[in-house]
Amino acid sequence: MEAKIVAIGNSKGVRIPKAVLRQSKLDPSRPVQLQVRDHAIVIGQAPHPRAGWEESFQKKRPRKPENLWGGLPIDEGWDK
């Protein structure tokens, strides 16, 4: 399918036909990434900004509490 490069303000753009967008399965409400490969522009869905966070949190081990009171045991209060 052919398309024309059109002026959009100070930039240039290409209108993506509805059928092509549907076939690409790109989500029009999310950002896309543009890459240049072998003199071609490749458009792909940008990863979600928090992609992989859930798996990363699952891998984390609980931290030991840091003892800021030097030799004072953590389970003793200073006011007891």
Secondary structure as the mmCIF struct_conf table of DSSP 4:
data_model
#
loop_
_struct_conf.conf_type_id
_struct_conf.id
_struct_conf.beg_label_comp_id
_struct_conf.beg_label_asym_id
_struct_conf.beg_label_seq_id
_struct_conf.end_label_comp_id
_struct_conf.end_label_asym_id
_struct_conf.end_label_seq_id
STRN STRN1 ILE A 5 ILE A 8
TURN_TY1_P TURN_TY1_P1 GLY A 9 ASN A 10
STRN STRN2 SER A 11 VAL A 14
HELX_LH_PP_P HELX_LH_PP_P1 ARG A 15 PRO A 17
HELX_RH_AL_P HELX_RH_AL_P1 LYS A 18 SER A 24
TURN_TY1_P TURN_TY1_P2 LYS A 25 LYS A 25
TURN_TY1_P TURN_TY1_P3 PRO A 28 SER A 29
BEND BEND1 ARG A 30 ARG A 30
STRN STRN3 VAL A 32 ARG A 37
TURN_TY1_P TURN_TY1_P4 ASP A 38 HIS A 39
STRN STRN4 ALA A 40 GLN A 45
HELX_LH_PP_P HELX_LH_PP_P2 ALA A 46 HIS A 48
TURN_TY1_P TURN_TY1_P5 PRO A 49 GLY A 52
HELX_RH_AL_P HELX_RH_AL_P2 TRP A 53 LYS A 59
HELX_LH_PP_P HELX_LH_PP_P3 LYS A 60 GLU A 66
TURN_TY1_P TURN_TY1_P6 LEU A 68 GLY A 71
BEND BEND2 LEU A 72 LEU A 72
TURN_TY1_P TURN_TY1_P7 ILE A 74 ASP A 75
BEND BEND3 GLU A 76 GLU A 76
TURN_TY1_P TURN_TY1_P8 TRP A 78 ASP A 79
#
